[in-house]
Amino acid sequence: MLITNIKRLIGVDNERRSAPLRGAEMSRLGIVEDAWLRVENGKISGWGKMENIPSSGLDEIHDAKWGDVIPSFCDSHTHIVYAGSREGEFEDKIRGLSYEEIAKRGGGILNSADRLQLTTENELYRQSMERAREVMAMGTGCIEIKSGYGLTLQTELKMLRVIARIAESVPMRVRATFLGAHAVGRAYAGRQGEYVDMLIRDMLPAVAAEGLADFVDVFCDEGFFTPSETDRILENAAKHGMRPKIHANELAVSGGVQVGVAHNALSVDHLERAEEAEIALLSKSDTVATVLPGASFFLGMPYGPARKMIDRGVAVALASDYNPGSSPSGNMRMVMSLGCIKLKLTPEESLNAVTINGAVAMDCAVNYGSIAIGKVANFIITKPLPSFAFLPYAYATPFISSVWLKGKKVSDK
């Protein structure tokens, strides 16, 4: 198949890069103007200028009508498997209650855990597939999905099985993360140490035995899990082949960055309250700093210091944190815009943060995140845009003409 009449082919990667972009590299976008793109067997096989378009051997031609082509979004932090919604807590926030106050009243994560306990696996799959289709239509082609609203062995396994079913049902690349350490289950209230013991003794081996998780995550933050508890969980998860992705520094300077880097975490995520020590440590590590501006926007929290991180050479990704309580949106175009408006990234840096660096944070950049020969043909064809910067600038203007995953059109606007 050949895509013709592309105004700008954006994100071209001649090296088929699988390492993250850092520092000044994040400002670079490979762009070919007046271009064509060839796809064979679901993978990118070539590109060039329209003046040198291939003339034979093509089964299908699709006219981009002078829209741009960009890599599909790679959303490396989501919680889209959940039951119901939490707009009641949204109203509580409007009335002035903080995230911590809502949690102390039995809301937050435990609220979602209560609902999930009462929801069948088939119903949970149905609800979650609606969200999976939603984010695909908005251009996401690679996604990480966490458990963490179960908080018992059986309900965590139920969530992970639903994630596996989603992976089999959609053309998106789906990565699964076990987040049993999202909060302490109600049955263990006041006995956090025992909950951690149970997670290590029972949950980790069961998840590993069913092969349900690529990664492990811990909410290492004030009021949740301590660095020493996080260290124990990660040490034991490594025995089962699960690499860490850590929640850190959302509510306080928690020590989560330090323990994550010590365990060679793929990413440490949130970082709203990251300070100089964390930034310096990340700049010398292979761990991706994943900033979640949608949560800051929705909760009125500080925004992570992504600008400072990039200037210091940290590998930065942006992700949606799509979840029912603190970021009920998987719109990665909006995340990209918040990257520019609130985090002060350039449009080029922001696109790289939601594509190639997001793919690195899911350990799948060898096949996703850029326009490279041999990578999976996941891309968005835009409507004609006056410039690339128009994409994050006009953040609510519809921009998608069609979404293509594995070389097939999955959404047409």
N, C-alpha and C positions, 0 to 999 in steps of 0.2 A: 504494500500500500504506500501511496505517496501523498503527503500533505503539501499542497502548493499554495502560492500567493500568501506567504507569511510575511507580514510587515517587519517583525523583529523576532528572531528565534533567540530566546533569552535563557541563560544558564548553560550555555554550551561548554562542555568540559572535554578537552582533547586528551586529558590524562586518565579519564575514568577514575576520578579521585574517590578515595574512601576515607581519607583523613579529614578532620574538621578544618575549616578556615579560621584563621586567627588574625588579629590586628589589621594591618592594611589589606591583607588578602580578602577580608570580608567586604571591601568596597569594590571588588572586581567582579564583573559579570561578563562572561563570554557572550557576545551578541553578534549574530549574523543578520544583516538586513536584506530584504527582498529575497527570502529564502524558501527552500523546500526541505522536507524532512521525510526520510524513508523508514518504514517499519516492516520487519519480517519476523514472522513467528512470535509476535508479541514483544519483540525487542527492537531497539533503535539500531538501524544498520547503516545510516548515512545521512548527510545533509550537505547543502551547498547553496550557491546563489541561483536565482531563477534563470539567469542567463546561461547556466550550465546544467539545466534540468535533464535528468535521464529521459530517454525517448522510447525505451522499450522494456519489456519484461515486467510490466506492472499489472496486477490484477484489479486494482482499485485506485481511484484518485479522489481525494477530498479537497475541496477548495476552501482555504481558510479565510478568503475574502478580505485579506489585508488586516486580519486580526493578528495579535501577537501570540506566540506559543511560549509558555513557561512550564517548568517542571511542576508536577502536582505537589500539593503541600504534604509535608511529613510532620504529623502531629505526635510528638513523643511523650505526651503526658495527658491522659484522659481517664475518666471514671464513668464511661457511658453505659456500663451495665449497672442499672439501679432500678428500683421499683418506685413508681409514683413520682411526685414532685414535692417541692418544699416552699411554695409561694407564701405559706403562712409565716415562715421565718423571714422571708423577704419583707413582709409587712412589719415584723418585729424590728428589723434593721432600720426601716424608715422611721419607726418610733424611737430609735436611739439606742437599742440594745446592741452590744458588741458581739462579735463572733464567739468570744470566750463566755460571755454571759448566756448566750443562747445554748451553748454546749452544756453549761452547768445546770440549766433548766431541763435537760434531757433532750435537747434538740441536736442539731448538727448530725454528725456521723451516726450516733446511736439511733436517731430518728429514722435514718435510712436503713439501718440494720434491723430495726423492728419491722419495718414494712417488708423488707426482703425475706424475713423469716416466714411471713404469711403468704408469699408469692410463689406459685409453682414455677418449676424450671421452664416449662413451655411458655407461660405468661411472661416471665422475665426475658426470655429470648425474643418474644414478639415485641415487647416494648423497646428492647435494646436494638433490635434490627431497624426499627423506625429511625433511631438516632444514627445508626450506621449509614443508612441510606441518605439521611439528611446531610451528613458531613461529606459523603461522596459527591452529592450533587453540588456542594459548595467547593469542590476541588481537592479534597483530601484523598490521597492515594496510598498512604502508608500511615498506620496508626498504632499506638500502644494503648492497651486497655488494662486497667488494674482491677483486681478484686478489692476487698477491704470493707464492703458493706455486709459481710456475713458475720465475721468475728466468732464463729464456731466452726469446728472442723467441717461438718456437713454443708453448711451454707457457703463457706469459702469454696469448697469443691463445686458446689452448685454454680456459683458465679464463674469459676474457671471453666467449667464445662460449657456454659453459655458462650464465653469468649471463644472457645474452640469451635463451637457451632457457627458463630459469626464468621470466623476465619474460613470455614468451609463454604459459606454462603455468599460471600462477596468477593469481587476482584481486588479489593484493597489488600495490601500486605498488612497482616494483623500480628502484633507482638503482645504476648500475655505476661503480666506481672502479678506475682503473688504479694498482696499487701495485707496479710493477716495482722500486721502490726500498724494498723491505721488508728486504732483506739483499743481500749480494753473492753471486751464484751461484758454485757450487764451481769452475767453469771459470776464474773470475777471482780465485781465492783469492790474497791478497797484492797484488792489482792493482785496488784499489777505484776509483782514478781512471779506469782503462780501462773498468771496468764502467759508470761514470757516462757516459763518452763514448759507449759503445755504446747505452746506454738512450736518450740524447738523439738519437743519429744514426739508430738502427734501430728501437727499440721505439716511441717516441712517434709517428713518422710512420705506422708500420704500424697501430697502434691507431686513430689518427685516420682513416686511409684506410678502415677497415672500420666506422667509426662505433660503436665498441664501448664507449666510456667517456664518462660524463657528467663525471667528476671525475678528478683526479690526486692521489696521496697519496705522502708520503715519510716514512720512519721516521727522523726527525731527532733522534737521541739518542746518548748515550754508547755507543761501540762500534759504531755503525751509520753514519748519514750526517751529515756536518757541515753547519752552517748555510750555508757557501759552496757546497757541493755541492747542497744543497736549493734555494738561490737559483737556481742554474743550471738545475736541472730544472724548477722552477716557471716561470722566465722562458721556457723553450722550450715547455713545455706550454701556456702562454697563447697562443702562436702557433697552436696547434691547437684553441683554444677550450675547453680543459679548466681549470676552476676548481679551486683546491687545497683539500684537507682534510688536515691534518697530524697525524701522530703526534708528540707532544712531551712532554718532561719526565716520562716514565715512569720512567726509570732515573737521571736526573740533571737538573740545570738546564741545558738543552741549547742554548738560543737558538732553539729551534723555534717558540716562540710569537712571538718578534719577527719572524722571517722570514715566518711565516704571515700575521701582521697586515699586514706590509709589502706582501704580495701579495694582500691582500683575500681571504684564505681564508674559505670558508664556515664552517669550524670548525677549531679546534685541539683535539685529543683526547688523552685520558689525564690529564695534568696532576697526577699524584700528587705531584710535587715542585715545583709552581708556587709562586712566592714573590711578595713585594709588587710587584716591578717588573712581573711578568707580569700580575698582577691589575689593577694600575693601567692598564696598556696595554690590556687587554681591555675594561675599563670604558668606554674612550673609542672603542672600535672597533665595527664591525658584525659582527665575528667571534663565533660562538657557541663558548663553552667547553663541550666535551662530556666529561663525567666518566664513567668506566667502573668503577663500584664492584664489579662482578662479578670483574674481574681482581684488584683489591685483595683481595677475599675469598678467591679461589682461591690466589693466590700469597703471601698474607700480607704484602703491601706496604702502605705508607701509603695512606690514602684521600685523594683530592683535596679541596682546601679549598673545597668547593662552598658551604658556609654563608657563609664570608667573601666569596666571589665575589658571591653574591646580595646580601649586605648592602652591597657596594660598587657595585652596579648592573650587574654583568656578566650577559649573557644566558647562562643555564646550561641545558644539556640533559643527560639521562642516557641511556646506551645500553648494550647487553649485551656488546659485544666478543666475541660468540659465535665461538669458534675452538678448535682441538683442543689447544692447549698451555697457554693462560693463563686461559681463561674458557669452558669447554665447556658453556655453557647459553645459550639464547635466551629465558629466562623473564623477560619484562619486568615482570611483577608482582613478582618477586623483586628486580629492579633497583629498582623503586619502593620496596619495603620497605627495601632497603639505603640508599636515599636518605634515608629517615626515621631508621633505626636508627643508621647509621654516619656519614652526612653531616650529620645534624641538620636536614634539611629538614622542613617541615610536610607533612602529607598533600596539601594543596592544591598546594604548590610542587613536590612530587615528581610529582604527576600532570601538571602543566603541563610539567615537564621531560621526561617520556616521551611527550608527545603534541605539542602545538603547537610547542614549542621544538625537539623532534626533527625535526619536519617542516621547520622553517626551516633546520636544519642539513643538509637534503637538497634545499633550494630547491624544495620542493613544498607549502609551507603555503598557497598560494592555493587549493588543492583538498583539503588534508588537515589533520588535527590538531585539529579542533574541530567542534562541532555548529553549523553555519552554513548558511543558505540558499544553495544553489548549490554547496556542497562535496560531494564524493563521500560517499555514504552508507556509511561504514566505522565500525562501532560494535560494542560488546559489550553484550549484555543479561546482567546478573548474576542470580544467585539472590538471593532477598530477603536484604538485609543490614541489621543493626540501625542502622548509620550508615555514612557514607562512609569514616570513619577505620578501620573494620573491615577494609577492603580491604588496606592495608599492614600493619595490626596482626596479623591472623591469616594470616601470609604463606604458610602451607602448606595452609590450608583451601580446598578447591575452591570457586571463586566464579563460574565462567562457566556461564550457562544456554545461551547461543548466541552465535556470532560471525557478523557480517554484513559482507560486503565488496561494494562496488558495488551495494548494495541487495539482495543475495542471501545467504541463510543458507548458510555454508560449514562450520559446525561446530555440533553440537547435543549437549549433555551430558545 
